[in-house]
Amino acid sequence: MRYFNTEGVCRPDVHYMVCLDDRLDKIKRLYVDQGKYFIINRGRQYGKTTTLKALAEYLKKDYVVIAMDFQMMSTANFANERAFARKFIGQAANYFSRKKELSKELDADALQEFVSLKTDEDLSVDMMFEGLSRICETSKKPIVLMVDEVDSASNNQVFIDFLAQLRGYYLDRENQPTFRSVILAGVYDIKNLKLKLRPDEEHQYNSPWNIAADFDVDMSFSAGQIEVMLKEYETDHHAGMETEAVNILLKMNIPLFGSMAKQLDTYKDMRKMIEEAVYQGKRIPFIPTEKSINLGLMFCFLKEENGYVAVANRIFEMFLVNLFSDNIWG
């Protein structure tokens, strides 16, 4: 029997979940088919990884999809270019070996040359990209690169070099074969992160990723989509709809609420602004470039409503009211 999953990636054969076909079709048509490089950044448990995995399956008829996960890389893998390139190549090679159907689309010699780079003592990020360019050039289908949890690697020079190479090949793709589309996913928008660029620990905002297209596909679910999912559950279980479900949900210690509380504790100015809007009823003009509002949008806590800041949904609003009340009276 299928069940509702809140601990990780959702699969339609195992879990009750909203149909993603409309979302996947829009991402393919508006971004991948047009050769866009873009970022999907949403808060924890907003379905980023589930969407990426479903998208990889959705695209495989027309594209070769290489799916990477920087969460699988340790701190040591970002210590220098060689360590990063070896891990990246190794992770890609393992992915190809698991996805046997990819071997039919890729040139065997180009793939072998790429994998053999792991043993090169002088291996660098640019050498890795030269190997990837060769794979893209000889592939039977255009290649799409997906990297999940990309913000886990953001605070180091190697990551900057990785972005710079993606940018360089993107700008020169008429002459240098490269990925048709690149999709980076994480909690933070890497354009908003301060990144370590020099050994003296000075920081500045990232510039190598200014080629990214704005991603404006709605990642939320409509009432109709949710209704279909709940009807599937009701058909299987005949349990009846629980009218007190909201109250039960708010009392549960679910990871999403824990993540919200953590971000509010981390970003004090954002917390103060949201508390003024939610608990004190202050009308705050919606200015997306203002830092606290921008953070609230990035974490999907906030939205615009009639020109003012509003909480993204009713459940979040009730949770925040309870949270602020507990802090005042508890």
N, C-alpha and C positions, 0 to 999 in steps of 0.2 A: 504493500500500500504506500502511496505517496504521502509526503508530509511537508509541513511548512519548515523551511530551513532558514536559520538566521546566523549560522556559524561559518559560512564560506560560500563557495561557488554553487549556484543553483543549476540543476539539470532537469529538463522537462520530463524525463522518464522516471525521475526519482522524487522530485519536489513539485508542490503546487507553486506555480509562478505565472506572472503576467506574460502574455504573448509579446515577443520583442520584434516581430517581423516588420512592423511599420517603422520602428526606430532603426533597425538594421538597413532597411531599404533606403531610408533617408541618408544615413551615414555613407552608404555606398554611392548613391547618386550624386550627392552634393560635395563629397569630400574625396573619397577614394578614386572614383572614376575620373575626377577632375585633377588628380595628381596632387592633392593638398597634403601638406605636413601640418599636423595639428595636435592639440593637447586635450585630453578628457580629464578634467580635474573636478572631483566631487569629494564630499566627506566620506568617512568610513561607512560601510554598509549601504552605499547608494547604488550598488550593482555594477561598478566599473569592470571588475574582473569577469563577472558573469556576462556582461555585454561584450567584452573583448573575445571571450571564448566562443560565444554565439556568432560574433561577427567573423571570426576566423573560419568557422564552418560555412557561414553564409557566402563568403567570398571565394571559396576554394574552386568553384566552377570556372571562374574567370582569372584568378590570381594564384600565385604561390605565396602563402602567408608564412612568415617566419615570426614566431611568437617567443619573446624573451621575457624574463622576470628578474629585475635587478634585486628583488628581495632574496633571491637565491645566491647572491654574491655577498661575500664577507667584507669586512673593512680592509683586510689584507689584499683583496682583489682590486682595490682602488688605490693601493699604495704607490703604484707607478704605471707607466704605459704598458710595459711588458706583462705585468701581472693582470691588468685589466684585459688586454687583448687576448691573452691565453685563456682566461676564464670565459670571455665572450665567445671565442671560437669553440671552446669545449662545450659550452651550453648550446650553441647553435648545432654543433655536430651531433650531440645527444638528441636534439629535437629532430634532426633529419633522420636519425636512425629509428626513432619511434614512429615517425610519419613516413612509412615506406612509400606511400603514393607520391611523395615529393621527389623521390629519386627518379621517377619517370619524367619529371618536368625539368630537371637540372642536368647540366652537362657534367658527366662523371669526372672528367679531367679537371675542370674548373673547381669542382667541389673538393677533389682530392688535394689539389694545390692549396686551397684555402685551409683545409684541416691540417695539412703538413706544416703550416706556418707556426703552429704551437711549439715546435722544436727549435725554431730560429732564435738564437741567443740575442740577436739585435731587433727582435720583434717590437714594433711600435703601432700606435693607433692608425697612423696613415698607411702602414703596410697592410694592416687588417682591412682597411677600407678599399685598398687596391684589389685585394682578394675578393671582397664583396662586390666590387664593380665588375670584376670578371664574371662572377656568378650571375649578376643581373644581365650582363651583355649576352650570355649564352643560354639563358633560361628560355624555355618555350613559352612561358607566360610572364607577364609583368609581376614583379615581386613587391609585396607589402611587408614592411617591418612594423611589428607591434612590440612595445616595451612597457610592461606593467611595473608598478611600484617604482617609477623612475625617480621620484623625489627622494627616495631613500639613499640616492647616490649623489645628491646635488652639491654637497658642501666640499668639493675638492677639485683640484686642477684637472684630473683625468676626465672628469665628467664634462668640464668646459671643452676639453680637446675633442671629446666625443661629439658634442653639439656642434662644434666648429667644423668638424669633418662632414657631418650631415648637411650643414648649411653650405659648405663649399661645393659639395657634389650637387646639391639642389640647384645652386645658382649656375652651375656649369653642366647641367645634365644633357644639354644638346650635344656636348662633346664627350662627356664622361658618363657612361652608363651607370645608373643608380636605381634606388628604389622608386617605384611608381608613387607610393604614398608611405608616410611614416606617421605612426600613431603612438604618442606617449601618454601614459595614464598614471595618475597619482592623486593624492589628497591636495597637494599644493600645486598651484600654477607656477611652473618653474620660472616664468617671466617675472614673478613677484618675489623670488627668493634672492637674498643676498648670498653671493657665492664667493668662495675663497679663490682668488686669482693669483696671488703671489705668496712666496714663502714668508714674507714679513707680516702675514696675517691681516693685511689690509683687505677690505671688502668693497665691492661695488655691485650694482645690479647687472644681471646677466644680459649680454648683448648678442651672443652667437645664435640665439633662437628667435630673432626678429622676423624670420621668414614664416612663422607659424600663422595659419589662418585662424580667425576667430571661430570657435566651436559653439554654435548656438542651438544644437539639437536638445530638445526638452528631455531630460533624463527622469522626470517624474512620471507618475502613472495617473491616468484619468480615472474618474469614478467608474466609468463603463468598463475599463480594463480590469479593475479590481473586482467589479461585480462578477465578471465572467469567471475569474479565478475562484471566488467564493462559492459560486454555483457548482463548480466542479467538485469542490470539497463537500458541499451539501449533498450532491448526488451520491457520492461515495459513502458518506457517513450518516446522513439523515439525522444530524445533531441539532438542527435548529440554530438560528442566528442568536448569538449571545448579545443581548442589548447592553450589558454592562462591560463589554469588551474594552472600552476606552479606559475605564477606571482600573480594570485588572492590568491592562498594559502599563499604565503609569506607575503602578506599584511594583512592577517587575524590575529587576536589576539587569537590564539588557545592555549589551555592549554599546549600542548606538547612543543611549542616554549617557553612559559613562564617558564616551568620547566627547560628547557635547560639553559635559561638565569640565572635562580636562582642558578643552580649548578655551573655555570661558575663564578658567583659572590662569591659563598661560597668557592670554591677551586681555589684560585688565581694562584697557580703554574700550575694547569691543564689548566686554561684559558690562561696563558702566553705561554705554550707549544703549545696549539692548535692554538693560534693566530700566532705564529711563523711559524707553518706548513701551515696554510690556507691562511693567509693574507700576510705573508712575503715570502712564498715559500721555507722555510727551509726544507731540507730533514733530518728527525729525525729517527734514527734507531729504529726499533720496538723491544723494550725490555719490555715484558709484566710484569716483576717484578718491573719495575720502577714505583714509586707511582703514578705519574700523568697519565702515560699511563694506568696503572691498573684501575684507577678511570674512565678514558675515556672509557675503555672497559666495565666496570661494568655498566656505564650509557648508553652504546650502542652508544656513540658518535663516536667512533673510530673503525678501523679495521686494519689489516695488509695487505700491498700491496707491493709485491716485496721486502720484508725485511724492509720496512719503514712504519711509521705511516701515515694513511690516514683516511679521514672522512668517516663515515659508508655509506653514500649515497649522491647522488647529491643534494637532497632537503636540507639536513642538511648543506652541504657545502655552498649552496647559502644563506641560512639563516645566517650562521656564517659570511660570507663575508659582508652581509648587516649590521649585528650587529656590527662588528668591525669597519666598515666604519662610521656608525652613531656615534660611540664613539669618533672617531678621528675628524670627521668634524662637529659633532653636538654639 
